């Protein structure tokens, strides 16, 4: 066995000297010191050695292993230093060349608009809340008074993952979660991405963003809703902005309304921007339906509330006078750097 150890030692040291790259060095280590390496296999043969000779043979094996490991480490250090020297020689930097100008990014117009809306409502005492984009059918529809076979489900053009899970069509589902887990008073806004099976055009996309608002407390009236949205509109579009409420229908609010603001380009006189009407539609709103309160465990005889929802892209399009929603998603730097 001593002769075998000497042979392994000579061959391993010779292989280490021939190794010129670190990968080859690793091959040598595996060949001689790995789990199935020659030295390891020889060590397993100790059981065939006479008991009185095992200590001496074991010591020889350990000495050989230590010698090979030391040689391996020295060769590794040598090759690493050699590789570094070659890299330094090849990576010469010409310090006389002009430096590359570092281009700084900035917030996306959607993000700018969202932060401004959040700033306005946080200033009025609202909390910003987020929720899952992949949602249960119950929270996306049924908890909002849209049961199965309700016509409103067809209008939503929903992406179904299975019968019980959908990509949320509105961030109103966040309101349902909050009402279910918290006791009034509640005052929140819920921004986030939503999904609907729409064709892509200048004003539609299968993926866009909404900001939904919810207030639940005692003695909340439609007057509170009107005052809140009037203040929001003046903060967002200017102090002279007027608001107009038009009757509408939403399954989760009663009564419901669409909200228009006076055109901030012409002051309500009529122009190309407002299509001559003097008004621009911005959001939908209404008083929370009593059934929605009941389904969330809130007594409608004690509490009332209002809710509203605004499309974030619509705010960005209006505020920055963008005429095509697709520009927000095409990542064209020539367009984005204007903001």
N, C-alpha and C positions, 0 to 999 in steps of 0.2 A: 504493500500500500504506500510505503514511503516513496518508491520509485514513481508511482502514479501521481502522488502529490507534487513531486518535483517536475514531472512532465506537464501537469496542468499549470503549474506556476510559470514555467518557461513559455508555454504557448500563450497564456493570458498576457504576460508582460510584453511578448512580441506583438500580439494583436493590439495592445494599447499603444505601442510605439508607432504602429502603422496607421492608427486612427487619426484622420486629419480634420474630422468634423464631429460636433457633439452628438449627432444622431448615430454615427458609427460607434461612438464611445458607449452609448446606451445599449447597442447590440452586444458589445463585448461583455458588459455587466450582466445582461440577461443570460448570455451563453454560459458564463462561468459561475455567477453568484445568484442567479435567479432561482425561483422555486424548483425549476426542472433543470437547473444548471449542472455542469459537470461536478463542481465541488460539492454541491448539495446532494447529488446522487451518490458520491463517494462517501459522504458522511452517513448516509442511510445504511451503508455496508458495514458500519461499526459493529452491528449485532453479530456479524460472522467472525469477528476478531476474538481471540482468546481473552477471557476476562482480565488476566494479569497484564495484557498488552494494551488494553483499551485506554487507560489514562495517557500513556505516551503517544499513542496514535491520535487521540482526541486533541492533545496539545499541538501536534504537528498540523492538524487540520485547521485549528483556530489561528495558529501563526500564519499559515498560508492565506487564510481569509483576510486577516488583518493586513498582510503585506499587499494583497491585491486591492483591497479597499483604499489603502493609502496611495498606491500607485494610480488608482483610478481617479482619486480626488486631485492629485497633483497634475495628471494629464488633463483633467477637466479645467482646472484653473489656467493651465497653459493655453489650451484651445480658446477659452473665453477671452483671455488677454489678447491673443492673436487676432480673434474675430473683431474685437473692439478697435485694435490698431488699424485693421483693414477698413473698417467702417469709417473711422476718423479720416483716413486718407482719401476715401471715396466721397465723403460728404463735406467737401470743402465749401464754405459759404463765402460768396463774393459780397463783402460788406458795402461795396460801392454801388450795388444795384439799388434802385428805388424800392422802398417797402410797399407791400400790398396794403391798400386802404381797407381798414376794417369797417364793414357795413353793419350798422346797428339796426336791429329790427324794432318793431313797435306793435302796439295792440291792434287787433283786427277791428274794423268798423263795427262788427256785431258786438265785440267785447266792450268797445267804447260806449255804445248805446246801452248795453246791459248795465254797466257800472253806473251810468248816469241815472237810469231808472231805479236801480237799487239805492243810490244815494238819496233820491227824492223820497222814497218810501221809508227808508231807515230813518230819515229825518222826521218822519211823521210817526215814528214809534213802531214800525213793522220789523219783523224778523225774517231773514232770508233762509229758506228751507229747501233742501234738495231731496229727491227720491229716485227710485230705480227706473231706468228706461225700459227694461224688460219687466212687464207688469202682469199681475193676475187680471183676468177678465172681470172679476168681481169689482176690483178697485177702479178699473178703467171705465166700467160701464154701470154695473148694477148698483154699486154704492152711490152713484150719481144719478139715480132714478132713470136709468136706461136699461130696462130688463131685456131679456132675450126676445127676439122678434120685434123689437122696437124699431120704427123706421129710421131713427137717428143713427142706428148702427150701420145702415147702408150708406148714409151720407159720409161716414167717417173713413170709408175705404181702408179698413184695418189690415195690417200685416199680422196674421195669426201664426204663432209658433206651434201651438196645438190648441185643442178646444178650450183650454183654461188659461193659456198664457199668450200674451200679445206684446208687440212693441207699442208702447203707450201712444195714443193719439192726441193726448192733451196732458198738461201737467196738473189738471184738476185732480188726478189720482193722488197726488201728494196731499191735497187738501183732505181727501177721504182718510188717508193714513193719520194725519194730524188730528182730525176730529175724533177718530177712533181711540187715540192714545192720550189725548190731553183734555183737560177740563177747561171750559171757557173761563176768562176771556181769552180769545185767540185773535192774533193780528199778524198775518204772515203774507209773504209773497214767495212764489215757487217758480224760479226760472229753470229752464232746461230744454234739452233736445226732444222733439217728438217726431213721429213717423206716420205718414199716410200714403196710400198708394195713388199718388198723383203723377200726372205726366209733367215732365220738366218743361217749363216755359218761363216767360219774363216775370211771372208773379207766382209760380207754383214750383214746389220741389217735394220729393218723397221724404226728405229730411229737412226740418227747419226748427226754429226755436220759439217757445212761448214763455210769457211771464204771467202767471195766474196769481190773483190776490184773494184773500179771504179774511173777513172780520166776523167774529161771533161774540156777542155780549148781550147784556140785558138792554132792552129798549133801543136797539139799533133800527133805524128807519131808512127809507129811500132817500130822505134828505141828507143823511150822513154819507150815503153813497155818492150823491150828486156833488156834495161839497168836497169829498175826497178826490173825485176824478177831475173836478174843476181846478183844484189846487195843483194836482199832478200835471194837467195840461198846460197851465200857466208856467209852471216851473220848466217844463220840457220845451214848449214852443214859444214862450214869450209872455210877458205880463198882460198883454192886451188880448190874449186868446179867449174866445168864447166857446161854450160847449152846448151841444144840442142832443137831447135824448129822443130816440125814435122807438116806438113799441116794437118788440120782437118776441121770438119764442126760443127758449133753451130748456131742455128737459130738467135741468138741475136748479133752475131759478124760476121764481114766480112772484111778482111780475118781472119781465125781462126787457132789456133795451139794448139797442145799438147806440154808440156814442160817436158823434161827429164833432170836430173842432173847426173853428173858423180858419180859413186858409191863411197861413202865416206869410205867404208870398204877396198876396194882394189885399190882405186885411178884410177878406170877405166880399170884395167887390166882384170877383169872378175873373179867372185867368186860365191859361192853358194848364197850369199845374193842378187846379181844382176842377178842371173841365167846365169852367164857367158857372159852377153852382155856388161858389163861395165857401163850400164846406168840404171837409175831408173825413171819411170814416176811419176811426182808429181802433176801436175795441168793442167787445160785447160785455154786458154786465147784468146784474139783477139781484133780487133778494133770494137768499138761499131757500130752496124748496123745503117745506116742513118735513116731507118724507126723507129727504137727504139727512136732515138733522136726526130724525128718529133712527135711521139705519146706522148712524154713528153713535147712538146712545146718548144723544143730547135732547132734552125736553124742549119741543118747539113752543110749548105754552110759557116757558120761562125765558128762553133765549131766542133771539133772532139774529140775522146776519146778512151780509152781502158778499158777493163774489164778482170778480171781473177777470177778463183775460185779454192780453194784447200780444200780437205777433211781434217778436223782436225784430225780425227782418223788415217788417212794415215800418217800424219806428226808424230803423237805419235808412231805409229807402227814402222816407219822407224827410228826415232830418238832414241828410246829405244829398238830397235831390238826385238819387240814383234811379235810373229808369228801367233797369233790368236786374232782377234778383240773382241771376246766374253769375253776375260779376263778383258777387260775394264769395263764391265757391271755386272760382277758376284759378285762384292763386297767381294771377297775373300781377307781377311786382309793379308794373307801370301803373296799374290801377290802385293797388293797395298803398303804395308809398304816398299817395295824395292825402292820406289820413294821418 
